[in-house]
């Protein structure tokens, strides 16, 4: 089941999502994580590992062996 992430702003970045989901604790770790797991990250069903990728309400991020996250409006 997907974990809902309630956005307080119009969008967040993929790097920010990793911090919100407690997968990393800093931007530097986010950059490493996205490089290391590039093939295991899907945004709306497509591979994407850009730290600055903007996520909007309705977007779905799947990270293999970590979880699925659904962006929602607050």
C-alpha positions, 0 to 999 in steps of 0.5 A, a space after each residue: 500500500 502506498 504511503 501518502 505524502 501530504 504536500 504543504 507547497 505546490 510541489 516538492 523535489 524527489 530529493 525532498 521526498 527521500 528526506 521526508 520518507 526518512 530514506 536519507 538525511 541530507 541532500 548529499 545522501 539523496 544524490 548518492 541514493 539516486 545514483 546508486 538506485 537509479 534503476 529502482 526508482 519509478 516516477 509515475 511508472 517511468 524511470 527517473 533519478 533526478 534529485 530536482 524532479 518536481 513532484 505534484 499532487 497525484 504523482 506516484 513514486 515507487 522505490 524498489 524494496 523501500 516503498 511506494 509514495 503517493 503525493 497528495 494535497 494538504 
